[in-house]
């Protein structure tokens, strides 16, 4: 039921002009916000990240993920390595 509610929320976000607001003093979150807010190849709602209490830690859907900035790119931990957000 909770997952269905999240999907409904994501669909609602697709219909409105969603703008990701980064946390103050968090460089990683600011770069992620730039990517989400300026990326027109994906629906903004499909880029549904929730920032956790520490820099680089997010929830994406039901997964806990780690994000960092490397060579001015947003990098996400995948398995034992990292891949660009694209």
C-alpha positions as CSV (number, residue, x, y, z in Angstrom):
1,X,0.0,0.0,0.0
2,X,2.9,2.4,0.8
3,X,4.6,1.6,-2.5
4,X,1.4,2.4,-4.3
5,X,1.2,5.7,-2.5
6,X,4.7,6.5,-3.6
7,X,3.9,5.7,-7.2
8,X,0.9,8.0,-7.0
9,X,3.0,10.7,-5.6
10,X,5.6,10.3,-8.3
11,X,2.9,10.5,-11.0
12,X,1.6,13.7,-9.4
13,X,5.2,15.1,-9.5
14,X,5.3,14.5,-13.3
15,X,2.2,16.7,-13.7
16,X,3.6,19.7,-11.7
17,X,6.8,21.8,-12.1
18,X,8.8,19.9,-9.5
19,X,12.1,21.6,-8.4
20,X,14.5,19.7,-6.2
21,X,15.7,21.9,-3.3
22,X,19.2,21.0,-2.1
23,X,20.2,21.1,1.5
24,X,22.3,24.1,2.5
25,X,26.1,23.6,2.8
26,X,25.9,20.2,1.1
27,X,27.9,20.3,-2.2
28,X,26.9,16.8,-3.3
29,X,23.2,17.7,-2.8
30,X,23.6,20.9,-4.8
31,X,25.2,19.0,-7.7
32,X,22.4,16.4,-7.6
33,X,19.8,19.2,-7.6
34,X,21.5,20.8,-10.6
35,X,21.3,17.5,-12.4
36,X,17.7,16.8,-11.5
37,X,16.4,20.3,-12.2
38,X,18.3,20.7,-15.5
39,X,18.0,17.2,-17.0
40,X,15.3,17.1,-19.6
41,X,16.0,13.6,-20.9
42,X,14.3,12.1,-17.8
43,X,11.1,12.9,-16.0
44,X,12.0,14.7,-12.9
45,X,9.7,12.4,-10.9
46,X,11.8,9.4,-12.1
47,X,14.8,11.1,-10.3
48,X,13.1,10.8,-6.9
49,X,15.9,11.0,-4.4
50,X,15.4,11.6,-0.6
51,X,18.4,12.9,1.2
52,X,19.3,11.2,4.5
53,X,21.0,12.8,7.5
54,X,24.6,12.8,6.1
55,X,26.2,14.0,3.0
56,X,26.0,11.5,0.1
57,X,23.4,9.2,1.6
58,X,20.0,9.0,-0.1
59,X,17.0,6.8,-0.5
60,X,16.0,6.1,-4.1
61,X,12.7,4.4,-4.2
62,X,13.2,1.7,-1.5
63,X,17.0,1.5,-2.0
64,X,19.6,3.1,0.2
65,X,22.3,4.6,-2.0
66,X,25.5,6.6,-1.8
67,X,26.3,9.5,-4.1
68,X,29.5,11.5,-4.5
69,X,31.0,14.0,-6.9
70,X,34.0,13.0,-8.9
71,X,35.5,15.0,-11.8
72,X,32.5,17.3,-11.6
73,X,30.1,14.4,-12.2
74,X,27.4,12.9,-10.0
75,X,28.6,9.3,-9.2
76,X,26.4,6.6,-7.6
77,X,27.7,3.5,-5.8
78,X,26.7,0.4,-7.7
79,X,27.8,-2.9,-6.4
80,X,31.5,-2.7,-5.6
81,X,32.1,0.3,-7.8
82,X,30.6,3.6,-9.0
83,X,28.8,4.7,-12.2
84,X,27.7,8.2,-13.4
85,X,24.1,9.1,-12.8
86,X,23.4,9.1,-16.5
